[in-house]
Amino acid sequence: MLPKRLLLVEDDRALAELVSFHFDRAGYAVTRTGDGEEALILADEVRPDLVLLDWMIEGISGIEVCRRLRRRQATANVPIIMLTARGEEDDRIRGLETGADDYMTKPFSPKELVARAGAVLRRVRPALAAEALAYAGVEMDLVAHRVKRADRAIQLGPTEYRLLRHFLENPGRVFSRQQLLETVWPHSEDIELRTVDVHIRRLRMALGHPDLIRTVRSAGYALDSEEHS
């Protein structure tokens, strides 16, 4: 199962390590920074499933980072939880109006934060918390690790399974070869981009529906069906 990607933006090193520890135990892949400018760069590189964002950080403020993430097409729908010592009602309202999905005031319980993060993901991106995924007749059982299409069992290798799961979690979204490499392959630094093309061909053949995974010229690939457009 692919871990959920978490971008933690917190300049208190001790707190960042504590939060990272609890999210790592909960199965998240955590990327950390305490700088607002770097957070915006990492958001493009990591493509997080969830952002934990402190209000008071180095460089630009957390509230401005939140505002800019919401303006970008690639991160407009990424769940954001604000972390801050500012507990005044006006501050909470400002954070939520800027685009945060939830708000936790320091000090907080790391276990509660993990639970709140899971709740936000279930609400905002239900595919990440689902036990099954489906699109255009393709069904994936995440518990049994089985795939079928039109009631026919599909046999996939581990890489094709991870690739299909990523597409099913993000139907219609175009991913470049580099993005797929970094997301689906555990050690992508040792793998060539053309490897992605090879596994895309294998996945298309296994599904028996080559047009389901669309090639977007000069951009990459997308799970896309005219029936769902």
N, C-alpha and C positions, 0 to 999 in steps of 0.2 A: 504494500500500500504506500502511495506517495505521501510523505509528510506534508502537513499544511505549512506554508511559508509565512513566517512572522517577521515583520520589521519592527524592532524595538528602538524608539528614539527617546533616550533618557541619559542625561549627563551626570547623574549621581551613580558613580561606578558600583558602589556597594549594592544599591537598589537594583541596578541593571543586572548584576550578577545573580541576585536572588530571584528576580523575575525570570531571567533566562533559565535558571535551574529548574524552576517549576514548569515552565512551558516545554523545556526539553524532555522532562519526565512525562509530560502529557502527549508527546509525539510530534511536537512542532520542530521545524528547522528554523532556528532563530538567527537573524542578522541584526547586529547592534551598531548604533552610533549615538553620539551625544551632540551632534552638530546638525543644525537645520539644513544647511546647504548640502551636506553630504547625504542627508536623509532623502532629499529630492533626487539625487543621483542614484542612490541605492534603490529607490522605488522603481526606477526604470530598469535597473539591472536585475534585481531580484524578482520583480513582479509578485509582490507579496499577496497572500490571501487575506491578511489582516495587518493593520498598523496600530501599534500602541505608541501614543504620542504625548510626551510631556509638554506642558504649556511653556515652561521656562527652560529654554535650552540655549546652547551657544549658537552664535550666528543669528539667523532669522528666527522669530518666535514660533512656537508650536502652532499657534493659531493661524499664522501666515502659511506655514507648511501645509496645514489642513486645507486652507483656502486654495492653495496652488494645486494640491493633489486633486481637488474636486474640479478644477478647471481643465485638467488634462484628460483626454479621452481614455488613455490607458489605465488611469487610476480613479476615474470618476466614480466608479461603483465599488471600490475597495472599502471594506468596513474599517472604520477608524474609532478607536476608543481613546479619549483624552485622559491623561494622568496629570493631576495637578494638586498643589497645596491650596489653590484658590477655591474655596468652598462657598463663596457668596453666590446667591441665586442669580444675580445679573451675569456673573462670569459663566455659570453653567449654561444659562440661556444663550449667551454669546457663542460658546463653544458648539452647542447643538445647532444653532442657526448657521454657523460657518460650515457645517457639514459633518460634524462628529455624530456617530451612531450611538455612542454611550459615553459615560463620564464617570470617573472614579476619583474621589478626593483622598489625598494622602493624609495620614497613613492608612493603608488598606491591607487586607489579607491577600497574599499571592494566590492562595487556593480559590478565594472568591473571584479574583481577577480571571483565573483560568476558566472558571465556571461561566462568568459573564462573557468572556470571549467566545466560548462555545455557543452560548445563547445568541449572541450577535451573528455568528456565522450561520446558525440554523435559520435565523430570521432573514438575513440579508442575502446569504449564498447557501441555500438549502442543499445544493448538490454536494457540498463539502461535508455535510453531516448525514448524508443519506446512506442507506444500506443497499440501494439499487439505483442505477442510472439507466435512462432510456432515451433514445432519439431515433426517429425515422425507422422504427421497426427493430433497431438494435437494442438489446437489453443486456445489462451487466449486473450480475449479482456480486456485490462487493464483499459479502460474507463468505460465500462459497467459491469466489473467484471463477465464476462461470459466465460465459458469454453466449448469447443466442440471437439469431435473427430470423424472424418469421417462424418461430418455434423450432428452428434448426440449430443444433449445437455448433458453435464456432470454436475451433482449436487454435489458440494463439500462444506464441512463445512469450516469455516474461517481458521482453522489450515491447512487443506489439501490444501486449495487455496494458502496460503503463502508458503507452502512446494513445491507445484508444480511450483509456480512462481520462486522460488529460483533455482530449477532444470532447468527450461526453460531458465533462464538468464545465466546458466553455464552448458550447455549440455556437456556430456562426462567427466566432472570433478568429481572426487571422493571426497565425504565429509564424515568425521567421524560422529558418532552419536553426539559427543560433539560439533563439529562445527555446525551441523544442529540445535542442541538445542540452542546454543548461537545466531544463526542467525534468526531462525524462531519463537522461543518462546520469548515473551516480558520479562518474568520473569523466565528465565531458571534456576536460582539458586534454585528454589523450585520444580523442575521437575526432575524425574528420567530418566536415559538414555533409559530404556526400553520403555518409552513413545514414543520415536521416532519410534521404531519398530511397535508399535500399529498403529500409523498414516500412516506409510509407507504401511502397509497392507490395511488400509482403502483406501488410494489413489490408490493402485494397483487395488483393487476391483472396485472402481468407474470408473477407466479408461478402465477396461475390457481388459487390456493388461499387465499381471503381469510381463512379461519379459522386459518391457520398462524401469522400474527402476531396475537396476542391483545391486545385492548384491555382494560386493567385500570382500571376506573373510579377516578378521583381519584388514580391512580398513574402510568399511562403505558402502555407497550407491552412485550410479551415474545414471543420466538419460542417457541411452545409447541404441542405436538401431543398429543392424547389417546393416540396410539399410543406415545408416549415417556414418559407420565406414570406 
